Amino acid sequence: MKSQITFVMDGKITTIDFVREKRITPTTTVLNYLRQLPNHKGVKEGCAEGDCGACTVVIGELKNNRILYKAVDSCLIFLPMLHGKWLITVENLKSPDGKLHPVQQAMIEKYGSQCGFCTPGIIMSMFDLYKNYILPSRADVEDVLAGNLCRCTGYRPIIDAALYACSNGGYDHFTEQENSIKDYINSIPKDSLQIETDKQIYFRPTKLIDAIELKNKYPDAIVLAGATDIALRVTKAHELLNTVIDLSEIDELKNVVEVNDEIHLGACMTINEVKKNINHNFPALFDILRVFASNQIRNFATIGGNLGTASPIGDTLPVLLAYQAKIELQSIDGKRIVPVNDYFIGYRKTIKRENELITKVILPKQKNNSVVKSYKVSKRKDLDISTVSAGFKINLKNNIVQDIILAYGGMAERPKRAQATEDYLIGKSWTRDVVEKAMNLIQKDFTPISDVRGSAEYRRTVASNLLLKFWYDTKIIE
């Protein structure tokens, strides 16, 4: 048993002992930890749910002898997730000789800050951009900054500052520090963690077999990989998570493998990692991942976690239904493969057993005559929950519907296909007249509820109109 974690901060090794430190627990967020320190008040709490970006920090990870810089929302990251990593806050951006970092200097020169509350988080997102993009486009800048709310300045000068700053290939004093940081990180043991306090047990295994055995021994344990959803139970519901199994350091669950006509995605691949690997073969999934939360969340949230939460409005779920994806579930009893269509059985309920873990998402490559599209309707384009989402697939021959999948999110207690509408369309011409008749059947396939995101009537109208949009987007395909 080990009660300590070790990471790099402020250019040196930092150790936290959860037995001795009574003010913090294994599920204390990085944000709340930093706010307790005397010299790290730059990080701010705005929403405590990953929506505003005021708490953005950057985490450096050592992969293949290279430091990878990732902006994250510190309000959604538990302290043990820092073990073996490099935590960078806004206080660290100034160089040792007191010179401002290029992104900080650009914000001054381009008048990118007024009240300053959100500025530290924006600066850290710009730092992520600076380290990961060479001469980013305006679209790149907008994508990286989508997770940061600016309450008073407006985005034009901030975007101008980002474009102005990111023009020297990412070189800065962090580049000069990297060799010493690598030495620090390499000195930290990569062993599994088992942190026990009076009220909690937090496991962070590094091998899949260990995680499977833990899940069998502790079937009621909370399983997380990125914690971007689970963390809200702590920050919003103030819940004490008694037993946690953190899968975030299991490399076996982070691989992408091509097997015959399938792509196997490790369940702990982050959304941004999935995005990088599926653009060519699965463009509809790529499109939905582009509007999945924000860059900070995509850097930690996982494809398996989106399935694990089983939310009826989970962004990836309808398009996974459309692609006829499968899920690998694993326990001490062995593995089983489950079609996504059979996985969901109710509101946040699945057929996953208590002792099983999601280990893979399997995507079959599509035939040449298959067309898959994804759609998301929300109150704003970026960083918003779906009101209605959809994943559609069609096979046409001589403009006759051979096969069709119409999968929706936000229309029922679970992601669900419009079965009656699909049955009606099969064998018919893919024409506007036929589609308009089918739109009426959508009303019979679903009985959505009204909530703060939209009324039931609005959802039914949107769902019908998305079918018409799908026809418009595919009508020239044969």
N, C-alpha and C positions, 0 to 999 in steps of 0.2 A: 504494500500500500504506500502511496506517495501523496503527500498533502500539498506539494509545491508545484508551481509552474514557473517556467523561466522563459524570458523573451528579451529582445533588445529594445531599449527606449532611451532617448537622449544620448545616443552614441555609446551606451554601455549595457552590460548585462543587468537585467532586473529580475528579481525573484519575489514571488508572492507565496506566502505560507498561509493556507486557509484555516489551519488550526489555530495559529497564533493571531492572525488578523481577524478580529471579531466584527469589524465593520463591514466586511465583505463576505460573500458566499460564492460557490461555484457558478451560480446563476446571476451574479451581479454583472450588469452590462459594462462594457468598456467605457461607455459614456459616464456612468455613475462613478466608476473608479477614477477616471480622469478628473471629474469635478471635485473629488475629495483631495486632490493633490494641490499644493500651493502654487505650482508654476505651470498648470495646464488648464487655465480657465477659458482659453480661446474656444474650445469646443462647447457648443451651446445645446440646450434641450429646447426644441421647439414643439414637436408633436409626440415624440417618444414612440413612433410607430413606422419610421422609415419614409415618411411622406414629404418632409420639408428639407432635409439635407443639411440642416444647421449643425448637426453633430458629425459631419463627414470627417473621417480620418483616412489615412492610407496605410495599408499593410503591405510590407515587403516579404515575399516568399522566395525561398531559394529552391529553384528547380533546374536540374541539369547544369549546375554551377552558374546559374544566371539569376539575378534578382528580378522578380516580377512585381510590379507596383500595381496595387488594386485599391481604388477608393471604395470605402464601405460606410454604411451607417452604423456608427458606434453604439447607437441605442438598441441595435438588434444582434449584437455580438456578445456572447458570454466570455468571461475572462479566460477559461481554459482553452478557448479557440486561438488564443495568442501564443500558446506554447510553441517554442521553436521558430517564432516569426519576428519580424521587425515592425514595431509600431511607430508611425510617423505622424506627428500632430503639427498644427500650424505654427507652434512655437519653434519647431525644428527647422523651418524653411529658411530662416536667415542664416547666412554663411558664418563660419567661425570668426571672420574679421568684421562682422556686423553689417555686411552688405545684404540688401534685400534680394530675395529670389526673383528671377525674371518675371514670374507670374504676379508677384506682389508689386513689383515696380510698374508693370503694365497696368494694373488696376488703378494705381495712382495717376499715371500719365493719361489714361483714357477716362478718368472720372467715373470709375465703375462702382464706387461705394458711397452711400449716404449714411444711414443710421449705423451700419456696421454689424448689426446682430447676425445677419446671415453671411456676412463676408468671409469669416474664417472657413465655413463649410464650402463656399463657392471657390475660395482659393485652393482648398484641398482637391476639389474636383478638377480644377484647372491644372493642378500639379499632376494628377493622374493623366490628364490629356497630354501634358508636357512630356511625360516620361514614356508614353505609349504611342504617340503619333508624331510623324515627321511632316511638317507643313499640313496640318489638318484642314479639311474643307469646312465650310460653314455648317454643313449638315453634321459633320463629325462633332463639332463644338456644341451644336444644339443637342445632339444625342447625349453627350457626356454631362451637359449641364441640366438636362431635363429633370434630374432628381434633386435640384436645388431651387427652392422658392426664394425669389427676391421680393421683399415687401414694399420697397420704395424707390429703388434706383431705376428699374427697368432693364431689360436684357440687352438692348442695343450696345451700350458702352461696355457691358461685361463680355459680350461676344467679341466686340472689337478688341478688347484687352487680351482675350484668349488667342485670337488670331495673330495679334501683334507679338505676343510672348513666345509662341511656339514656332520659332524660326531658326533655332540653332541646334537642331538634332537631339534635343533632350539632355544636352551636357550641362552639368551644374556641380555644386560641391558634393552632392550625393554620389555622383559618378566617381569622384575621387575617394569617397569613403567605402565604396562597395567591397573592396578586398578585405578590409578589416571587419566589416559587417559579416561577410561570408565566414570568416574565421570564428567570430562570435557564435553565429548560428550553428556552424559545424561542431562547436564545442558543447552544444546542448544535446543531451541524450534524446534519441527518437523513440524511446520506449512508450508503451501504452501507459495511459494515466488512469489511476483509480483514486479519486479524491473523496475522502469520507470526512464529514463533519457530524455534529450532533444530530442534524436534521436531514442531511442530504448525502446521496452517493452519486458521484458524477464519473462515468466511465468514458474514456476516449481510447478505444482499441486501435491498433494499427494493422491488424489482420482480420480478414473477413471471418475466418473460423472462430476467432475469439468473440466477435460481435454476435455471431449466431448462437454461440454457447451462452453468452450473457442474456440474449433475448429469450432463450429457453429457460434460464434460471430466474429471470425477472420479466415475466410476460407483460406486466403492467407498466414497465418502464416507458418513459417518454423517449422516443427515437427521433433524433434530429440529424441533419447534415449541414444545413446553412443557418437554421434557427430563425429565418426571416419571418416565419409564421408563428412558431412556438414561442419566440421571445415576447410576443404580444400578451401571452398569458401571464408573463411576469410584469411587463411595463404597464399594461392596461388593467388586467384583472387582479394584479398583485398576488398571484398564485405562487405557492411554494411547490416547486417541482421536486418531489422526494427522490426519485431515481431517474437518472438521465443516461442514455447511451448515445454518445456523439460519434457519428460515422465519418466525420469530416476529414480524417487522416488515413483512411483506408484506400491506398492506391489501387487495389484490385477493383474498386468501384468507380474508378475515374478513367477507364480506358474506353476507346472507341475501336471496334473491330469489325471488319467486313467479313462476313461468313456467307459464302455462296451469293444468294440474291438478297441478303439482309444486312442491315447495319445494326450492330449491337452497341448500345450506349450504356456505359456504366451509370448506375442510378445516382451516384454522387458527383457526376459531371455538373459543373455550374451551368446556368443558362447561357452565359457568355461563351463557355467552352463548347456547348452544344451548337450554339449559333455559328461558331467558326467551322464546325465539321459537317454541317448538313445543307449548306446553301445550294450546292449543285444538284443533289439528288432529291431534296425535300424542300422546295422553295416556299410552299405554303406554311410549313412549320417555321422556316426562317422568317417569313413575313410577320407571323404572330409574335415571335420572340423579339422582334424589333420594337414592339410596343408593350413588352412585358415589363411592367414596373419601371425601374430606373437602372442606370449603369451600376450604382452602388449596390442595389439589390441583386441584379443579374450576376455580379461578381461573387456572390455567396449562395444565393438560392439555387436549388438543384432540380433536375428533371424528375428524379425520384421523389423529392419532397413535394412537388406539385401534384403528383399522383397520390402520395401518401395522405395529404390533407383531404383529398376527395371532395373538394369544394365544388358545388354546382356551377360556379363561375370561374373555376380555374382556367387560365388562358390557354394552356396547351391541350386541354382534355378533348374538346370537340375535334380539333385537327388530328389528334392521335386516333380518335375514332374513325375519322375519314380515311386515314392512311392504313386502317386495319392493323394497328400496332398490337404488339403482345407484351406482356410483362412477365419477367422471371421472378418468381418468389422462391425463397430459400429458407430452410430451417434445418435442424439436426436430423430431420426425417428425409431430407433430400430436396430436390428442386422440382418445380412444376411451372409450366408455361400457361399463362391465362390470357385469352384475348381481352383487350381493353373493353370491348363491348360487353363482356360478361363480368368485368371487375367491379363495377358500381352497382349496388343493390338498394341504395336509399340515401337519405341525406347524410353526407359524410360517413356512409357505411360502405364497406367493400367486403369481398370474399376472403380477404387476407386474414389468415389465422393469427392468433395471439403470439405464437412463437416464430412467425415468419417475418423476413425482411424483404423489401423490394431490392433486387440486385441488378436488374437490367431492364432496359426498354428496347424492344426489338422492332425495327422498322423494315418492312419488306419494300424492296425497290419497286417502283411502279412500272407497269407496262406502258409501252409507247402511246397507246390510245387512251390512257387514263389522264384525266385532268383533275387536279386537286386545288382548291382555293380555300383561304381562311379569311374570316372577317371578324372585326371587333367593333362594337358600338358602345361608346362610353361618353361621359359628359365632357371629357377633354381627351386629347390625343395621347398625351404622355402621362405616365404614372397615375393611372386610374383603373378602378375596378370595372369590369365589364357589366353593362346592363344586359346586353345580349351578345353572345359570340357564336360563331358558326364555323364548322369545317365541312366542306362539301366535296364530293368526288363523283365523277361521271365517266362512263365509257360509252362512246357513241360509235355506231356503224351506219353509214349512209344516213346520218342525222336521226337515227332511231336509238332511243335509250336502251342500251344493253344492260347496264347496271348503274345504280346511283345510291349514294349515301348522303343523307342530310342530317348532320349531327349538330345539336344546339347546346349551348350553355346558357344558364339564366332563365330557362323556360320551364324547368321542372325541379324536383328535389335533388336531381342528379343530372350529369351530362347525359343527353338522351337523343336517340334518333327519331325522326319523323316517319314512323313506319308506314302509316296509311298513305302519306304523300308519296313515299318511295314506291309503294306497291302500285299506286295509280300511274306513275310516270313510266315504269318499266314497259317497254314495247311500244311506246308512243313516240311520235315525232317531237323533236326538241325545238318546238316553235313557241312563239309568245302566247298564242291563243291557248295552247295546252298548259303552259306554265301558269298563266293567269287563272285557269280553272284549278290547277293544283294548289295555288296560293290559298284558296278557300279551305282546303283540307288541313292546312297548317293549324287553323283554328281548332280543329277537332283532335289533332295530335297532342296538343298541350293545353294545360290549364294553369298558366303562370300566376304568381301572386303579385300584389302591389307592395312596393317598399320605397325607401328613400331614393333609390336610383331610377325608378320608373314604375308606372302603373301597369296592371295586367293588360289593359287595352293597348297601351303603348308597345309593350313587349310583343303582343300578337301582331301588331301592325309591322313592327320592325322585322320580326321573323319572316313574315310573308314577303316583305320588300327585299330582304336579303336573298330569297329564292329568285326573285326577278333579276336582281343584280347578278347573281350567279349565271343565269341564262344569258344576260347581256355580255358578261365576261367570257362566255364559252360558246356563243352561238355560231362563231365562224370556225370552230374546231370540229373536224370530222375524223 
